[in-house]
């Protein structure tokens, strides 16, 4: 995890927000951090992109 990634996670945590990301490596490294949400979990599969 980079300092940049950590800052975004910390800012979301301080603000009480979720952090949406498509970065699977970040999700893996952050573990079960409550504020991380997989982008694929937030976007319906049948949506037009």
mmCIF entry with sequence, helices, sheets and N, C-alpha, C, O atoms, coordinates in Angstrom:
data_MODEL
# 
_entry.id   MODEL 
# 
_entity.id                         1 
_entity.type                       polymer 
_entity.pdbx_number_of_molecules   1 
# 
_entity_poly.entity_id                      1 
_entity_poly.type                           'polypeptide(L)' 
_entity_poly.nstd_linkage                   no 
_entity_poly.nstd_monomer                   no 
_entity_poly.pdbx_seq_one_letter_code       
;(UNK)(UNK)(UNK)(UNK)(UNK)(UNK)(UNK)(UNK)(UNK)(UNK)(UNK)(UNK)(UNK)(UNK)(UNK)(UNK)
(UNK)(UNK)(UNK)(UNK)(UNK)(UNK)(UNK)(UNK)(UNK)(UNK)(UNK)(UNK)(UNK)(UNK)(UNK)(UNK)
(UNK)(UNK)(UNK)(UNK)(UNK)(UNK)(UNK)(UNK)(UNK)(UNK)(UNK)(UNK)(UNK)(UNK)(UNK)(UNK)
(UNK)
;
_entity_poly.pdbx_seq_one_letter_code_can   XXXXXXXXXXXXXXXXXXXXXXXXXXXXXXXXXXXXXXXXXXXXXXXXX 
_entity_poly.pdbx_strand_id                 A 
# 
loop_
_entity_poly_seq.entity_id 
_entity_poly_seq.num 
_entity_poly_seq.mon_id 
_entity_poly_seq.hetero 
1 1  UNK n 
1 2  UNK n 
1 3  UNK n 
1 4  UNK n 
1 5  UNK n 
1 6  UNK n 
1 7  UNK n 
1 8  UNK n 
1 9  UNK n 
1 10 UNK n 
1 11 UNK n 
1 12 UNK n 
1 13 UNK n 
1 14 UNK n 
1 15 UNK n 
1 16 UNK n 
1 17 UNK n 
1 18 UNK n 
1 19 UNK n 
1 20 UNK n 
1 21 UNK n 
1 22 UNK n 
1 23 UNK n 
1 24 UNK n 
1 25 UNK n 
1 26 UNK n 
1 27 UNK n 
1 28 UNK n 
1 29 UNK n 
1 30 UNK n 
1 31 UNK n 
1 32 UNK n 
1 33 UNK n 
1 34 UNK n 
1 35 UNK n 
1 36 UNK n 
1 37 UNK n 
1 38 UNK n 
1 39 UNK n 
1 40 UNK n 
1 41 UNK n 
1 42 UNK n 
1 43 UNK n 
1 44 UNK n 
1 45 UNK n 
1 46 UNK n 
1 47 UNK n 
1 48 UNK n 
1 49 UNK n 
# 
_struct_asym.id          A 
_struct_asym.entity_id   1 
# 
loop_
_struct_conf.conf_type_id 
_struct_conf.id 
_struct_conf.pdbx_PDB_helix_id 
_struct_conf.beg_label_comp_id 
_struct_conf.beg_label_asym_id 
_struct_conf.beg_label_seq_id 
_struct_conf.pdbx_beg_PDB_ins_code 
_struct_conf.end_label_comp_id 
_struct_conf.end_label_asym_id 
_struct_conf.end_label_seq_id 
_struct_conf.pdbx_end_PDB_ins_code 
_struct_conf.beg_auth_comp_id 
_struct_conf.beg_auth_asym_id 
_struct_conf.beg_auth_seq_id 
_struct_conf.end_auth_comp_id 
_struct_conf.end_auth_asym_id 
_struct_conf.end_auth_seq_id 
_struct_conf.pdbx_PDB_helix_class 
_struct_conf.details 
_struct_conf.pdbx_PDB_helix_length 
HELX_P HELX_P1 AA1 UNK A 3  ? UNK A 15 ? UNK A 3  UNK A 15 1 ? 13 
HELX_P HELX_P2 AA2 UNK A 24 ? UNK A 30 ? UNK A 24 UNK A 30 1 ? 7  
HELX_P HELX_P3 AA3 UNK A 39 ? UNK A 42 ? UNK A 39 UNK A 42 1 ? 4  
# 
_struct_conf_type.id          HELX_P 
_struct_conf_type.criteria    ? 
_struct_conf_type.reference   ? 
# 
_struct_sheet.id               AA1 
_struct_sheet.type             ? 
_struct_sheet.number_strands   2 
_struct_sheet.details          ? 
# 
_struct_sheet_order.sheet_id     AA1 
_struct_sheet_order.range_id_1   1 
_struct_sheet_order.range_id_2   2 
_struct_sheet_order.offset       ? 
_struct_sheet_order.sense        parallel 
# 
loop_
_struct_sheet_range.sheet_id 
_struct_sheet_range.id 
_struct_sheet_range.beg_label_comp_id 
_struct_sheet_range.beg_label_asym_id 
_struct_sheet_range.beg_label_seq_id 
_struct_sheet_range.pdbx_beg_PDB_ins_code 
_struct_sheet_range.end_label_comp_id 
_struct_sheet_range.end_label_asym_id 
_struct_sheet_range.end_label_seq_id 
_struct_sheet_range.pdbx_end_PDB_ins_code 
_struct_sheet_range.beg_auth_comp_id 
_struct_sheet_range.beg_auth_asym_id 
_struct_sheet_range.beg_auth_seq_id 
_struct_sheet_range.end_auth_comp_id 
_struct_sheet_range.end_auth_asym_id 
_struct_sheet_range.end_auth_seq_id 
AA1 1 UNK A 19 ? UNK A 21 ? UNK A 19 UNK A 21 
AA1 2 UNK A 36 ? UNK A 38 ? UNK A 36 UNK A 38 
# 
loop_
_atom_site.group_PDB 
_atom_site.id 
_atom_site.type_symbol 
_atom_site.label_atom_id 
_atom_site.label_alt_id 
_atom_site.label_comp_id 
_atom_site.label_asym_id 
_atom_site.label_entity_id 
_atom_site.label_seq_id 
_atom_site.pdbx_PDB_ins_code 
_atom_site.Cartn_x 
_atom_site.Cartn_y 
_atom_site.Cartn_z 
_atom_site.occupancy 
_atom_site.B_iso_or_equiv 
_atom_site.pdbx_formal_charge 
_atom_site.auth_seq_id 
_atom_site.auth_comp_id 
_atom_site.auth_asym_id 
_atom_site.auth_atom_id 
_atom_site.pdbx_PDB_model_num 
ATOM 1   N N  . UNK A 1 1  ? 0.853   -1.169 0.000   1.00 0.00 ? 1  UNK A N  1 
ATOM 2   C CA . UNK A 1 1  ? 0.000   0.000  0.000   1.00 0.00 ? 1  UNK A CA 1 
ATOM 3   C C  . UNK A 1 1  ? 0.899   1.232  0.000   1.00 0.00 ? 1  UNK A C  1 
ATOM 4   O O  . UNK A 1 1  ? 1.885   1.302  0.733   1.00 0.00 ? 1  UNK A O  1 
ATOM 5   N N  . UNK A 1 2  ? 0.542   2.185  -0.825  1.00 0.00 ? 2  UNK A N  1 
ATOM 6   C CA . UNK A 1 2  ? 1.334   3.407  -0.900  1.00 0.00 ? 2  UNK A CA 1 
ATOM 7   C C  . UNK A 1 2  ? 0.849   4.422  0.134   1.00 0.00 ? 2  UNK A C  1 
ATOM 8   O O  . UNK A 1 2  ? -0.233  4.273  0.704   1.00 0.00 ? 2  UNK A O  1 
ATOM 9   N N  . UNK A 1 3  ? 1.645   5.436  0.365   1.00 0.00 ? 3  UNK A N  1 
ATOM 10  C CA . UNK A 1 3  ? 1.247   6.536  1.248   1.00 0.00 ? 3  UNK A CA 1 
ATOM 11  C C  . UNK A 1 3  ? -0.006  7.198  0.689   1.00 0.00 ? 3  UNK A C  1 
ATOM 12  O O  . UNK A 1 3  ? -0.906  7.574  1.440   1.00 0.00 ? 3  UNK A O  1 
ATOM 13  N N  . UNK A 1 4  ? -0.060  7.336  -0.619  1.00 0.00 ? 4  UNK A N  1 
ATOM 14  C CA . UNK A 1 4  ? -1.202  7.926  -1.311  1.00 0.00 ? 4  UNK A CA 1 
ATOM 15  C C  . UNK A 1 4  ? -2.477  7.123  -0.996  1.00 0.00 ? 4  UNK A C  1 
ATOM 16  O O  . UNK A 1 4  ? -3.509  7.701  -0.657  1.00 0.00 ? 4  UNK A O  1 
ATOM 17  N N  . UNK A 1 5  ? -2.398  5.794  -1.108  1.00 0.00 ? 5  UNK A N  1 
ATOM 18  C CA . UNK A 1 5  ? -3.539  4.935  -0.797  1.00 0.00 ? 5  UNK A CA 1 
ATOM 19  C C  . UNK A 1 5  ? -3.946  5.088  0.664   1.00 0.00 ? 5  UNK A C  1 
ATOM 20  O O  . UNK A 1 5  ? -5.128  5.219  0.983   1.00 0.00 ? 5  UNK A O  1 
ATOM 21  N N  . UNK A 1 6  ? -2.964  5.069  1.532   1.00 0.00 ? 6  UNK A N  1 
ATOM 22  C CA . UNK A 1 6  ? -3.227  5.197  2.961   1.00 0.00 ? 6  UNK A CA 1 
ATOM 23  C C  . UNK A 1 6  ? -3.905  6.509  3.317   1.00 0.00 ? 6  UNK A C  1 
ATOM 24  O O  . UNK A 1 6  ? -4.771  6.549  4.191   1.00 0.00 ? 6  UNK A O  1 
ATOM 25  N N  . UNK A 1 7  ? -3.513  7.578  2.644   1.00 0.00 ? 7  UNK A N  1 
ATOM 26  C CA . UNK A 1 7  ? -4.133  8.887  2.883   1.00 0.00 ? 7  UNK A CA 1 
ATOM 27  C C  . UNK A 1 7  ? -5.598  8.882  2.485   1.00 0.00 ? 7  UNK A C  1 
ATOM 28  O O  . UNK A 1 7  ? -6.437  9.432  3.198   1.00 0.00 ? 7  UNK A O  1 
ATOM 29  N N  . UNK A 1 8  ? -5.914  8.268  1.355   1.00 0.00 ? 8  UNK A N  1 
ATOM 30  C CA . UNK A 1 8  ? -7.314  8.189  0.929   1.00 0.00 ? 8  UNK A CA 1 
ATOM 31  C C  . UNK A 1 8  ? -8.137  7.357  1.895   1.00 0.00 ? 8  UNK A C  1 
ATOM 32  O O  . UNK A 1 8  ? -9.268  7.719  2.220   1.00 0.00 ? 8  UNK A O  1 
ATOM 33  N N  . UNK A 1 9  ? -7.579  6.240  2.359   1.00 0.00 ? 9  UNK A N  1 
ATOM 34  C CA . UNK A 1 9  ? -8.284  5.398  3.330   1.00 0.00 ? 9  UNK A CA 1 
ATOM 35  C C  . UNK A 1 9  ? -8.493  6.165  4.631   1.00 0.00 ? 9  UNK A C  1 
ATOM 36  O O  . UNK A 1 9  ? -9.586  6.138  5.198   1.00 0.00 ? 9  UNK A O  1 
ATOM 37  N N  . UNK A 1 10 ? -7.467  6.842  5.103   1.00 0.00 ? 10 UNK A N  1 
ATOM 38  C CA . UNK A 1 10 ? -7.563  7.603  6.352   1.00 0.00 ? 10 UNK A CA 1 
ATOM 39  C C  . UNK A 1 10 ? -8.566  8.749  6.227   1.00 0.00 ? 10 UNK A C  1 
ATOM 40  O O  . UNK A 1 10 ? -9.348  8.985  7.148   1.00 0.00 ? 10 UNK A O  1 
ATOM 41  N N  . UNK A 1 11 ? -8.554  9.456  5.106   1.00 0.00 ? 11 UNK A N  1 
ATOM 42  C CA . UNK A 1 11 ? -9.486  10.561 4.905   1.00 0.00 ? 11 UNK A CA 1 
ATOM 43  C C  . UNK A 1 11 ? -10.932 10.063 4.890   1.00 0.00 ? 11 UNK A C  1 
ATOM 44  O O  . UNK A 1 11 ? -11.809 10.670 5.505   1.00 0.00 ? 11 UNK A O  1 
ATOM 45  N N  . UNK A 1 12 ? -11.171 8.967  4.195   1.00 0.00 ? 12 UNK A N  1 
ATOM 46  C CA . UNK A 1 12 ? -12.518 8.399  4.172   1.00 0.00 ? 12 UNK A CA 1 
ATOM 47  C C  . UNK A 1 12 ? -12.942 7.996  5.581   1.00 0.00 ? 12 UNK A C  1 
ATOM 48  O O  . UNK A 1 12 ? -14.090 8.210  5.973   1.00 0.00 ? 12 UNK A O  1 
ATOM 49  N N  . UNK A 1 13 ? -12.022 7.417  6.338   1.00 0.00 ? 13 UNK A N  1 
ATOM 50  C CA . UNK A 1 13 ? -12.315 6.999  7.706   1.00 0.00 ? 13 UNK A CA 1 
ATOM 51  C C  . UNK A 1 13 ? -12.637 8.197  8.593   1.00 0.00 ? 13 UNK A C  1 
ATOM 52  O O  . UNK A 1 13 ? -13.603 8.168  9.355   1.00 0.00 ? 13 UNK A O  1 
ATOM 53  N N  . UNK A 1 14 ? -11.832 9.242  8.496   1.00 0.00 ? 14 UNK A N  1 
ATOM 54  C CA . UNK A 1 14 ? -12.040 10.456 9.302   1.00 0.00 ? 14 UNK A CA 1 
ATOM 55  C C  . UNK A 1 14 ? -13.387 11.095 8.978   1.00 0.00 ? 14 UNK A C  1 
ATOM 56  O O  . UNK A 1 14 ? -14.087 11.580 9.867   1.00 0.00 ? 14 UNK A O  1 
ATOM 57  N N  . UNK A 1 15 ? -13.739 11.088 7.690   1.00 0.00 ? 15 UNK A N  1 
ATOM 58  C CA . UNK A 1 15 ? -14.999 11.696 7.245   1.00 0.00 ? 15 UNK A CA 1 
ATOM 59  C C  . UNK A 1 15 ? -16.204 10.784 7.439   1.00 0.00 ? 15 UNK A C  1 
ATOM 60  O O  . UNK A 1 15 ? -17.344 11.206 7.248   1.00 0.00 ? 15 UNK A O  1 
ATOM 61  N N  . UNK A 1 16 ? -15.949 9.526  7.822   1.00 0.00 ? 16 UNK A N  1 
ATOM 62  C CA . UNK A 1 16 ? -17.040 8.575  8.008   1.00 0.00 ? 16 UNK A CA 1 
ATOM 63  C C  . UNK A 1 16 ? -17.642 8.115  6.688   1.00 0.00 ? 16 UNK A C  1 
ATOM 64  O O  . UNK A 1 16 ? -18.829 7.797  6.613   1.00 0.00 ? 16 UNK A O  1 
ATOM 65  N N  . UNK A 1 17 ? -16.813 8.083  5.645   1.00 0.00 ? 17 UNK A N  1 
ATOM 66  C CA . UNK A 1 17 ? -17.271 7.712  4.309   1.00 0.00 ? 17 UNK A CA 1 
ATOM 67  C C  . UNK A 1 17 ? -16.693 6.371  3.882   1.00 0.00 ? 17 UNK A C  1 
ATOM 68  O O  . UNK A 1 17 ? -15.718 5.884  4.455   1.00 0.00 ? 17 UNK A O  1 
ATOM 69  N N  . UNK A 1 18 ? -17.307 5.791  2.875   1.00 0.00 ? 18 UNK A N  1 
ATOM 70  C CA . UNK A 1 18 ? -16.754 4.589  2.262   1.00 0.00 ? 18 UNK A CA 1 
ATOM 71  C C  . UNK A 1 18 ? -15.832 5.004  1.129   1.00 0.00 ? 18 UNK A C  1 
ATOM 72  O O  . UNK A 1 18 ? -16.021 6.053  0.513   1.00 0.00 ? 18 UNK A O  1 
ATOM 73  N N  . UNK A 1 19 ? -14.848 4.187  0.862   1.00 0.00 ? 19 UNK A N  1 
ATOM 74  C CA . UNK A 1 19 ? -13.928 4.430  -0.247  1.00 0.00 ? 19 UNK A CA 1 
ATOM 75  C C  . UNK A 1 19 ? -14.158 3.356  -1.291  1.00 0.00 ? 19 UNK A C  1 
ATOM 76  O O  . UNK A 1 19 ? -13.901 2.178  -1.042  1.00 0.00 ? 19 UNK A O  1 
ATOM 77  N N  . UNK A 1 20 ? -14.642 3.756  -2.461  1.00 0.00 ? 20 UNK A N  1 
ATOM 78  C CA . UNK A 1 20 ? -14.864 2.822  -3.563  1.00 0.00 ? 20 UNK A CA 1 
ATOM 79  C C  . UNK A 1 20 ? -13.618 2.718  -4.400  1.00 0.00 ? 20 UNK A C  1 
ATOM 80  O O  . UNK A 1 20 ? -13.010 3.727  -4.755  1.00 0.00 ? 20 UNK A O  1 
ATOM 81  N N  . UNK A 1 21 ? -13.235 1.492  -4.718  1.00 0.00 ? 21 UNK A N  1 
ATOM 82  C CA . UNK A 1 21 ? -12.040 1.293  -5.521  1.00 0.00 ? 21 UNK A CA 1 
ATOM 83  C C  . UNK A 1 21 ? -12.167 0.044  -6.387  1.00 0.00 ? 21 UNK A C  1 
ATOM 84  O O  . UNK A 1 21 ? -12.839 -0.922 -6.026  1.00 0.00 ? 21 UNK A O  1 
ATOM 85  N N  . UNK A 1 22 ? -11.512 0.092  -7.522  1.00 0.00 ? 22 UNK A N  1 
ATOM 86  C CA . UNK A 1 22 ? -11.416 -1.080 -8.394  1.00 0.00 ? 22 UNK A CA 1 
ATOM 87  C C  . UNK A 1 22 ? -10.050 -1.741 -8.231  1.00 0.00 ? 22 UNK A C  1 
ATOM 88  O O  . UNK A 1 22 ? -9.736  -2.708 -8.926  1.00 0.00 ? 22 UNK A O  1 
ATOM 89  N N  . UNK A 1 23 ? -9.246  -1.222 -7.319  1.00 0.00 ? 23 UNK A N  1 
ATOM 90  C CA . UNK A 1 23 ? -7.888  -1.704 -7.085  1.00 0.00 ? 23 UNK A CA 1 
ATOM 91  C C  . UNK A 1 23 ? -7.919  -2.931 -6.171  1.00 0.00 ? 23 UNK A C  1 
ATOM 92  O O  . UNK A 1 23 ? -7.963  -2.806 -4.947  1.00 0.00 ? 23 UNK A O  1 
ATOM 93  N N  . UNK A 1 24 ? -7.894  -4.107 -6.780  1.00 0.00 ? 24 UNK A N  1 
ATOM 94  C CA . UNK A 1 24 ? -7.969  -5.349 -6.006  1.00 0.00 ? 24 UNK A CA 1 
ATOM 95  C C  . UNK A 1 24 ? -6.764  -5.513 -5.076  1.00 0.00 ? 24 UNK A C  1 
ATOM 96  O O  . UNK A 1 24 ? -6.903  -6.066 -3.984  1.00 0.00 ? 24 UNK A O  1 
ATOM 97  N N  . UNK A 1 25 ? -5.594  -5.045 -5.489  1.00 0.00 ? 25 UNK A N  1 
ATOM 98  C CA . UNK A 1 25 ? -4.406  -5.143 -4.632  1.00 0.00 ? 25 UNK A CA 1 
ATOM 99  C C  . UNK A 1 25 ? -4.579  -4.298 -3.380  1.00 0.00 ? 25 UNK A C  1 
ATOM 100 O O  . UNK A 1 25 ? -4.178  -4.713 -2.293  1.00 0.00 ? 25 UNK A O  1 
ATOM 101 N N  . UNK A 1 26 ? -5.166  -3.126 -3.519  1.00 0.00 ? 26 UNK A N  1 
ATOM 102 C CA . UNK A 1 26 ? -5.400  -2.265 -2.358  1.00 0.00 ? 26 UNK A CA 1 
ATOM 103 C C  . UNK A 1 26 ? -6.377  -2.934 -1.400  1.00 0.00 ? 26 UNK A C  1 
ATOM 104 O O  . UNK A 1 26 ? -6.153  -2.936 -0.190  1.00 0.00 ? 26 UNK A O  1 
ATOM 105 N N  . UNK A 1 27 ? -7.449  -3.498 -1.923  1.00 0.00 ? 27 UNK A N  1 
ATOM 106 C CA . UNK A 1 27 ? -8.438  -4.182 -1.082  1.00 0.00 ? 27 UNK A CA 1 
ATOM 107 C C  . UNK A 1 27 ? -7.781  -5.332 -0.339  1.00 0.00 ? 27 UNK A C  1 
ATOM 108 O O  . UNK A 1 27 ? -8.025  -5.530 0.851   1.00 0.00 ? 27 UNK A O  1 
ATOM 109 N N  . UNK A 1 28 ? -6.948  -6.090 -1.040  1.00 0.00 ? 28 UNK A N  1 
ATOM 110 C CA . UNK A 1 28 ? -6.251  -7.217 -0.431  1.00 0.00 ? 28 UNK A CA 1 
ATOM 111 C C  . UNK A 1 28 ? -5.306  -6.756 0.671   1.00 0.00 ? 28 UNK A C  1 
ATOM 112 O O  . UNK A 1 28 ? -5.268  -7.360 1.743   1.00 0.00 ? 28 UNK A O  1 
ATOM 113 N N  . UNK A 1 29 ? -4.546  -5.697 0.423   1.00 0.00 ? 29 UNK A N  1 
ATOM 114 C CA . UNK A 1 29 ? -3.569  -5.213 1.401   1.00 0.00 ? 29 UNK A CA 1 
ATOM 115 C C  . UNK A 1 29 ? -4.221  -4.546 2.595   1.00 0.00 ? 29 UNK A C  1 
ATOM 116 O O  . UNK A 1 29 ? -3.696  -4.613 3.706   1.00 0.00 ? 29 UNK A O  1 
ATOM 117 N N  . UNK A 1 30 ? -5.367  -3.897 2.380   1.00 0.00 ? 30 UNK A N  1 
ATOM 118 C CA . UNK A 1 30 ? -6.038  -3.190 3.475   1.00 0.00 ? 30 UNK A CA 1 
ATOM 119 C C  . UNK A 1 30 ? -6.810  -4.146 4.370   1.00 0.00 ? 30 UNK A C  1 
ATOM 120 O O  . UNK A 1 30 ? -7.230  -3.777 5.467   1.00 0.00 ? 30 UNK A O  1 
ATOM 121 N N  . UNK A 1 31 ? -6.998  -5.379 3.899   1.00 0.00 ? 31 UNK A N  1 
ATOM 122 C CA . UNK A 1 31 ? -7.722  -6.351 4.711   1.00 0.00 ? 31 UNK A CA 1 
ATOM 123 C C  . UNK A 1 31 ? -9.197  -6.014 4.794   1.00 0.00 ? 31 UNK A C  1 
ATOM 124 O O  . UNK A 1 31 ? -9.792  -5.569 3.813   1.00 0.00 ? 31 UNK A O  1 
ATOM 125 N N  . UNK A 1 32 ? -9.776  -6.218 5.932   1.00 0.00 ? 32 UNK A N  1 
ATOM 126 C CA . UNK A 1 32 ? -11.212 -6.001 6.116   1.00 0.00 ? 32 UNK A CA 1 
ATOM 127 C C  . UNK A 1 32 ? -11.519 -4.596 6.612   1.00 0.00 ? 32 UNK A C  1 
ATOM 128 O O  . UNK A 1 32 ? -12.363 -4.420 7.491   1.00 0.00 ? 32 UNK A O  1 
ATOM 129 N N  . UNK A 1 33 ? -10.858 -3.615 6.069   1.00 0.00 ? 33 UNK A N  1 
ATOM 130 C CA . UNK A 1 33 ? -11.130 -2.236 6.462   1.00 0.00 ? 33 UNK A CA 1 
ATOM 131 C C  . UNK A 1 33 ? -12.581 -1.917 6.139   1.00 0.00 ? 33 UNK A C  1 
ATOM 132 O O  . UNK A 1 33 ? -13.024 -2.089 5.003   1.00 0.00 ? 33 UNK A O  1 
ATOM 133 N N  . UNK A 1 34 ? -13.300 -1.464 7.117   1.00 0.00 ? 34 UNK A N  1 
ATOM 134 C CA . UNK A 1 34 ? -14.748 -1.279 6.975   1.00 0.00 ? 34 UNK A CA 1 
ATOM 135 C C  . UNK A 1 34 ? -15.123 -0.279 5.883   1.00 0.00 ? 34 UNK A C  1 
ATOM 136 O O  . UNK A 1 34 ? -16.220 -0.364 5.331   1.00 0.00 ? 34 UNK A O  1 
ATOM 137 N N  . UNK A 1 35 ? -14.249 0.653  5.565   1.00 0.00 ? 35 UNK A N  1 
ATOM 138 C CA . UNK A 1 35 ? -14.608 1.696  4.616   1.00 0.00 ? 35 UNK A CA 1 
ATOM 139 C C  . UNK A 1 35 ? -14.360 1.374  3.159   1.00 0.00 ? 35 UNK A C  1 
ATOM 140 O O  . UNK A 1 35 ? -14.729 2.164  2.291   1.00 0.00 ? 35 UNK A O  1 
ATOM 141 N N  . UNK A 1 36 ? -13.746 0.239  2.859   1.00 0.00 ? 36 UNK A N  1 
ATOM 142 C CA . UNK A 1 36 ? -13.451 -0.088 1.469   1.00 0.00 ? 36 UNK A CA 1 
ATOM 143 C C  . UNK A 1 36 ? -14.594 -0.851 0.817   1.00 0.00 ? 36 UNK A C  1 
ATOM 144 O O  . UNK A 1 36 ? -15.123 -1.810 1.378   1.00 0.00 ? 36 UNK A O  1 
ATOM 145 N N  . UNK A 1 37 ? -14.964 -0.403 -0.382  1.00 0.00 ? 37 UNK A N  1 
ATOM 146 C CA . UNK A 1 37 ? -16.033 -1.041 -1.149  1.00 0.00 ? 37 UNK A CA 1 
ATOM 147 C C  . UNK A 1 37 ? -15.497 -1.329 -2.543  1.00 0.00 ? 37 UNK A C  1 
ATOM 148 O O  . UNK A 1 37 ? -14.935 -0.450 -3.196  1.00 0.00 ? 37 UNK A O  1 
ATOM 149 N N  . UNK A 1 38 ? -15.671 -2.555 -2.990  1.00 0.00 ? 38 UNK A N  1 
ATOM 150 C CA . UNK A 1 38 ? -15.278 -2.907 -4.366  1.00 0.00 ? 38 UNK A CA 1 
ATOM 151 C C  . UNK A 1 38 ? -16.196 -2.187 -5.333  1.00 0.00 ? 38 UNK A C  1 
ATOM 152 O O  . UNK A 1 38 ? -17.417 -2.225 -5.178  1.00 0.00 ? 38 UNK A O  1 
ATOM 153 N N  . UNK A 1 39 ? -15.629 -1.542 -6.315  1.00 0.00 ? 39 UNK A N  1 
ATOM 154 C CA . UNK A 1 39 ? -16.420 -0.842 -7.315  1.00 0.00 ? 39 UNK A CA 1 
ATOM 155 C C  . UNK A 1 39 ? -17.375 -1.809 -8.008  1.00 0.00 ? 39 UNK A C  1 
ATOM 156 O O  . UNK A 1 39 ? -18.517 -1.449 -8.294  1.00 0.00 ? 39 UNK A O  1 
ATOM 157 N N  . UNK A 1 40 ? -16.924 -3.020 -8.278  1.00 0.00 ? 40 UNK A N  1 
ATOM 158 C CA . UNK A 1 40 ? -17.778 -4.013 -8.939  1.00 0.00 ? 40 UNK A CA 1 
ATOM 159 C C  . UNK A 1 40 ? -18.975 -4.394 -8.085  1.00 0.00 ? 40 UNK A C  1 
ATOM 160 O O  . UNK A 1 40 ? -20.000 -4.815 -8.620  1.00 0.00 ? 40 UNK A O  1 
ATOM 161 N N  . UNK A 1 41 ? -18.869 -4.258 -6.774  1.00 0.00 ? 41 UNK A N  1 
ATOM 162 C CA . UNK A 1 41 ? -20.005 -4.547 -5.885  1.00 0.00 ? 41 UNK A CA 1 
ATOM 163 C C  . UNK A 1 41 ? -21.015 -3.408 -5.877  1.00 0.00 ? 41 UNK A C  1 
ATOM 164 O O  . UNK A 1 41 ? -22.173 -3.609 -5.509  1.00 0.00 ? 41 UNK A O  1 
ATOM 165 N N  . UNK A 1 42 ? -20.589 -2.218 -6.277  1.00 0.00 ? 42 UNK A N  1 
ATOM 166 C CA . UNK A 1 42 ? -21.455 -1.044 -6.230  1.00 0.00 ? 42 UNK A CA 1 
ATOM 167 C C  . UNK A 1 42 ? -22.143 -0.749 -7.558  1.00 0.00 ? 42 UNK A C  1 
ATOM 168 O O  . UNK A 1 42 ? -23.113 0.007  -7.603  1.00 0.00 ? 42 UNK A O  1 
ATOM 169 N N  . UNK A 1 43 ? -21.640 -1.346 -8.641  1.00 0.00 ? 43 UNK A N  1 
ATOM 170 C CA . UNK A 1 43 ? -22.192 -1.095 -9.969  1.00 0.00 ? 43 UNK A CA 1 
ATOM 171 C C  . UNK A 1 43 ? -22.942 -2.331 -10.431 1.00 0.00 ? 43 UNK A C  1 
ATOM 172 O O  . UNK A 1 43 ? -22.366 -3.418 -10.481 1.00 0.00 ? 43 UNK A O  1 
ATOM 173 N N  . UNK A 1 44 ? -24.224 -2.186 -10.770 1.00 0.00 ? 44 UNK A N  1 
ATOM 174 C CA . UNK A 1 44 ? -24.971 -3.352 -11.263 1.00 0.00 ? 44 UNK A CA 1 
ATOM 175 C C  . UNK A 1 44 ? -24.346 -3.913 -12.534 1.00 0.00 ? 44 UNK A C  1 
ATOM 176 O O  . UNK A 1 44 ? -23.878 -3.161 -13.389 1.00 0.00 ? 44 UNK A O  1 
ATOM 177 N N  . UNK A 1 45 ? -24.341 -5.226 -12.651 1.00 0.00 ? 45 UNK A N  1 
ATOM 178 C CA . UNK A 1 45 ? -23.713 -5.887 -13.802 1.00 0.00 ? 45 UNK A CA 1 
ATOM 179 C C  . UNK A 1 45 ? -24.388 -5.525 -15.123 1.00 0.00 ? 45 UNK A C  1 
ATOM 180 O O  . UNK A 1 45 ? -23.727 -5.489 -16.161 1.00 0.00 ? 45 UNK A O  1 
ATOM 181 N N  . UNK A 1 46 ? -25.674 -5.260 -15.099 1.00 0.00 ? 46 UNK A N  1 
ATOM 182 C CA . UNK A 1 46 ? -26.388 -4.980 -16.337 1.00 0.00 ? 46 UNK A CA 1 
ATOM 183 C C  . UNK A 1 46 ? -26.437 -3.500 -16.701 1.00 0.00 ? 46 UNK A C  1 
ATOM 184 O O  . UNK A 1 46 ? -27.154 -3.114 -17.624 1.00 0.00 ? 46 UNK A O  1 
ATOM 185 N N  . UNK A 1 47 ? -25.680 -2.669 -15.987 1.00 0.00 ? 47 UNK A N  1 
ATOM 186 C CA . UNK A 1 47 ? -25.690 -1.230 -16.273 1.00 0.00 ? 47 UNK A CA 1 
ATOM 187 C C  . UNK A 1 47 ? -24.926 -0.935 -17.567 1.00 0.00 ? 47 UNK A C  1 
ATOM 188 O O  . UNK A 1 47 ? -23.960 -1.619 -17.903 1.00 0.00 ? 47 UNK A O  1 
ATOM 189 N N  . UNK A 1 48 ? -25.366 0.069  -18.263 1.00 0.00 ? 48 UNK A N  1 
ATOM 190 C CA . UNK A 1 48 ? -24.659 0.505  -19.479 1.00 0.00 ? 48 UNK A CA 1 
ATOM 191 C C  . UNK A 1 48 ? -23.538 1.425  -19.074 1.00 0.00 ? 48 UNK A C  1 
ATOM 192 O O  . UNK A 1 48 ? -23.758 2.425  -18.391 1.00 0.00 ? 48 UNK A O  1 
ATOM 193 N N  . UNK A 1 49 ? -22.347 1.093  -19.488 1.00 0.00 ? 49 UNK A N  1 
ATOM 194 C CA . UNK A 1 49 ? -21.179 1.883  -19.057 1.00 0.00 ? 49 UNK A CA 1 
ATOM 195 C C  . UNK A 1 49 ? -20.770 2.825  -20.118 1.00 0.00 ? 49 UNK A C  1 
ATOM 196 O O  . UNK A 1 49 ? -19.808 3.573  -19.941 1.00 0.00 ? 49 UNK A O  1 
# 
